[in-house]
Amino acid sequence: MKRSFDEHRVRRVADLGGAWKFLTDPCDLGEAEGWQNGLPAGESVSVPTLWNNEVGLLQYEGAAWYERQFYTAGGTLRFVFESVMTAADVWLDGERLGSHYGGFTAFDFIVRDVKAGEHTLTVRADSRFDAQSIPQKRVDWYNFGGIARDVWVETLEGICVLNNHLTYTLSDDLSTATVRAVLSLCNADERETTSRVAVSVGEKLIFDGSITLGAGEALSLTTDGVEMKDIKLWSCEEPTLYTVTASTDTDDLIDRTGFRLVEVGEGRILLNGRRVELRGVNRHEDYPGFGFAFPKNLMKRDIDIMLDLGCNTVRGSHYPNAKYFVDLLDERGMLFWSEVPIWGVGFSEETLGDPTVVARGLAMHREMVRDYYNHPSIIIWGMHNEIKSETENAYAMTERYYSFLREAGGNRLITHASNHPMNDICFAFSDIISLNMYYGWYDQTSVGGAPDWEGFLENFRARRAALGMSDKPVIMSEFGAGALYGCHDHFDRIRWSEEYQSDVLEHCLRLFHDDPAVEGFYVWQFCNTRTSLEAGRDRARTFNNKGILDEYRNPKIAYHTVKRLYEQFKKEIEA
Ligand code: ADA
């Protein structure tokens, strides 16, 4: 993977980014016509790239093909795609390798016995929506099509380490960690192979053994717990990271972890035993001209801006973000909320009960946990956003995802963002209650009978108490107002002016900070983002204009307001 550090010193990795041949397939005839054996035409594009950013293809929703040649010295090859929007089919020299559904998580194919020489890799990406797609067509972001993130090929030899989850428990005083590695091993050779397998965390060797695997055999191995004393904790102020190295005679996998404990107690969120107020923003991984194929140097810039704003957290609304971005969050001590793209408004009650949809959502959760497990910055897993959480189908889906994350997701708080505060039936499956509300922008005066934010917060505290959940912290996961960059007024605070947006956010943030139930807030949203071309009401320019920065990251008045408040809140909490 393209990380902020090298994942391999031994394994050979070749980047497959850069020039690929590209051709749209509007009638979806490519496969029947044998395009997997060679595209009949095409133009050169530079991968990663999303075709809606090409001139003339903004509105193209459908299938399109990518093809490139590459040279290999041969052997067992692993092709890795970090993100293809949304469904992908892949061929090597016209032989189908397989397919993958879901735009924001990685997938791979291992191919044995590839001959030395030049080969052709072909990808068909399909961005269409259907009754079972995640997200559904009705969505408030631009669901671009194409190859969104990096592609590369690895040469595997002998016993290889495909994955390594570093799990740990901490002593009561948080000074000692008992660590275990959960290794996914495979034998890339065509014969039985024996290898030394060693795992270290920082300087400490936590496993050293010998493993024998038959030709092509795979093994999941959990090592015995080993104590590491006097560890340095990972925190926002001191984000200490440990290098985790798994190596065999012929292969290696390098990752990082940080030791920290996140928990809830008596209505508070605690990080390493200390109360933390979450002061954050919602951020789409979107930049004009690139979309989700987000340039890495601009990721650092976004984090610099969020830190300047006084944030200690960001929500990756509404899908898993590039691992490079999460690496930077680990390094900078920013807390991250990672979620899957089940963006509710588009899902009917019936769709929420569709077994294919539920299974696709579960696969997305599995892939998110598989690839992001070791990141200390991720303290929240989000299961879904604004689904019909007052229905039985939503309940069953949430229960399924919650039990998976509880068992496999490590030390994280699990939540869903609800816009049904007064009749949501899924709160039992959330460690923190997350609410999306837009008083001051959309007309929500009838929700819960509350005439305003103050009334709403009071009503919700009462409901939380009636549910017996007063120890669950509440997060205001979305709130905000639209503002067109450069639109001002003198006194009237008209909708769409920067002044109006700033006023709404100031009112909300002060209330939330002072509310005994609310332990965090994520402003909607960090910056303007392109949205579905079909979005109507309130989406001038086909953008969601609720950013406190515009889409090029120019600050609106609200930026300075939020910054002033976040700095003040931080001082108060730390006093
Ligand atoms: C919802 C949703 C966001 C965005 C927002 C808005 O809460 O979760 O993705 O669409 O509303 O701007 O209305």
Residues whose N, C-alpha, C, O or C-beta is under 5 A from the ligand:
A	BS01	ADA	D140 N385 N436 E478
